[in-house]
Amino acid sequence: MAETPLLVVVTGAPASGKTGVAERLAEGLRIPFIVKDTFKEVMYEAIGNGDDLEPAIEGAGLEILFRVVEAQLEAGVSVVAESNFDARTDTAPFRRLCEEHDVRLVQVHCRRDEEVLLRRFVERVEEGDRHPGHDDGPEDVEEVRRDLRAGRWEPLDLPGALIEFDKDRQDEDELVGRVRAAASD
């Protein structure tokens, strides 16, 4: 009998360390990981970017992520899914996946102190390593601050275990063990 697949959902605000955490978890758990920004960046290259396109690209990126996650679960494959999921709108698709598939779910919520996160957001913009389609600018930091304070990127209300993780204070190798333990409960 095959083991029930594990779905690790990595959540948190922009610049909270989600992608690095997702990569480390995927490596340590030996499972694939899916990142919404990867899909968005392909769309930026194919159709362009801009304020007029961003809502459609954002929505399509999320929809692709959920469909790929579902395909993995249907095949019995465990998976890590990462994005700055919106606590107000992105809970329902994960709840549906849990209802329709036999799955063990662990949410890892990445946090940083507000000022550290905002500083990291600006540094990331200035480093220029992100795809230019994201069109992040240092001036966006106040929007990020408002969304943080409004609770946009709080943990999703999902079944399963919730692990809070601060990349600046906690060890990613220990996190892999914590996720394994939570998935076994």
C-alpha positions in Angstrom: 0.0 0.0 0.0 1.4 3.4 -1.0 2.0 6.0 1.7 -0.4 9.0 1.8 1.3 11.9 0.0 2.6 14.8 2.0 1.7 18.4 1.0 3.9 21.0 2.5 2.6 24.5 2.0 5.2 27.2 2.6 3.5 30.6 3.3 4.6 34.1 4.3 5.2 37.6 3.2 7.5 38.6 0.3 11.1 38.6 1.4 10.4 36.2 4.4 12.7 33.5 3.0 10.0 31.2 1.6 11.7 30.1 -1.6 14.9 29.2 0.2 13.0 27.3 2.9 10.9 25.5 0.2 14.1 24.5 -1.6 15.7 23.2 1.6 12.6 21.3 2.6 12.2 19.7 -0.9 15.9 18.7 -0.8 15.7 17.3 2.8 12.4 15.5 2.3 13.4 14.4 -1.2 10.2 15.6 -2.9 9.6 18.2 -5.7 8.7 21.8 -5.0 6.5 24.1 -6.9 6.9 27.9 -6.8 4.3 30.3 -8.2 6.9 32.8 -9.2 8.4 30.3 -11.6 5.1 30.1 -13.6 4.7 33.9 -13.5 8.2 34.4 -14.8 7.5 32.2 -17.8 4.4 34.2 -18.5 6.4 37.5 -18.2 8.8 36.2 -20.9 6.0 35.0 -23.1 3.5 37.8 -22.9 5.2 40.7 -21.1 4.4 42.4 -17.9 2.9 45.6 -16.5 0.2 46.8 -14.2 -2.5 45.9 -16.8 -1.3 42.3 -17.1 -0.3 41.6 -13.5 -3.7 40.6 -12.1 -4.2 38.0 -14.9 -0.6 36.7 -14.5 -0.9 36.5 -10.8 -4.2 34.6 -11.1 -2.9 32.3 -13.8 0.3 31.6 -11.8 -1.8 30.5 -8.8 -4.2 28.4 -10.8 -1.2 26.6 -12.5 0.4 26.0 -9.1 -2.8 24.5 -7.7 -3.3 22.3 -10.8 0.3 21.0 -10.7 0.0 20.3 -7.0 -3.2 18.4 -7.6 -1.6 16.4 -10.4 1.2 15.4 -8.0 -1.2 14.4 -5.3 -3.3 12.4 -7.7 -0.2 10.5 -8.7 0.6 9.8 -5.0 3.6 12.2 -5.1 4.4 14.4 -2.1 5.1 18.0 -2.9 6.1 21.4 -1.5 4.1 24.4 -2.7 5.5 27.9 -2.1 4.0 31.4 -2.6 3.1 34.5 -0.7 -0.4 33.0 -0.4 -3.1 35.5 0.6 -4.8 34.4 3.8 -8.0 36.0 2.6 -8.3 34.2 -0.8 -5.9 31.3 -1.1 -7.2 29.0 1.7 -10.2 27.5 -0.2 -8.2 25.8 -3.0 -6.0 24.0 -0.4 -9.0 23.0 1.6 -10.5 21.5 -1.6 -7.4 19.6 -2.3 -7.5 18.2 1.2 -11.1 17.2 0.9 -10.7 15.6 -2.5 -7.4 13.8 -1.9 -6.0 11.7 0.9 -3.1 13.9 2.0 -1.0 14.8 5.0 -0.7 18.6 5.2 2.0 20.6 7.0 2.1 24.4 6.6 5.4 26.1 7.2 4.8 29.8 7.8 7.9 32.0 7.3 8.1 35.0 9.5 10.7 37.8 10.0 10.6 40.8 12.3 8.8 43.5 10.3 11.8 45.9 10.0 14.0 43.0 8.9 11.5 41.8 6.4 11.1 45.3 4.9 14.8 45.9 4.8 15.3 42.5 3.0 12.5 43.4 0.6 14.4 46.6 -0.4 17.7 44.8 -0.5 16.2 42.1 -2.8 15.0 44.8 -5.2 18.4 46.6 -5.2 20.3 43.3 -5.8 18.4 42.9 -9.0 18.3 39.1 -8.9 14.5 38.8 -9.2 12.9 38.6 -12.7 12.3 42.1 -13.9 8.7 41.2 -14.7 7.9 41.4 -10.9 8.5 45.1 -11.3 9.3 45.5 -7.6 10.7 48.8 -6.5 11.9 50.2 -3.2 8.8 52.5 -3.2 6.7 49.3 -2.9 7.9 48.8 0.7 5.1 50.9 2.1 2.5 48.7 0.3 4.2 45.6 1.8 4.1 47.2 5.2 0.3 47.9 4.9 -0.4 44.4 3.7 1.7 42.9 6.5 -0.3 44.9 9.1 -3.6 44.0 7.4 -2.8 40.3 7.8 -2.6 39.5 4.1 0.2 36.9 4.5 -0.8 35.4 7.9 -0.9 31.6 8.0 -3.7 30.0 6.0 -6.6 28.4 8.0 -5.8 24.8 6.9 -6.2 21.4 8.4 -2.9 19.7 9.5 0.1 21.0 11.4 1.3 24.6 11.4 5.0 25.3 11.9 6.1 28.9 12.4 9.6 29.5 11.1 11.9 32.5 11.4 14.8 32.1 8.9 16.9 34.6 10.9 16.6 32.7 14.2 15.9 29.1 13.4 17.8 26.3 11.6 16.5 25.0 8.3 18.0 21.5 8.9 16.0 21.3 12.1 12.9 22.4 10.2 13.2 19.4 7.9 13.0 17.2 11.0 10.1 19.2 12.4 8.1 18.7 9.2 8.9 15.0 9.2 7.7 14.7 12.7 4.5 16.7 12.1 3.7 14.7 9.0 4.0 11.5 11.1 1.5 12.6 13.7 
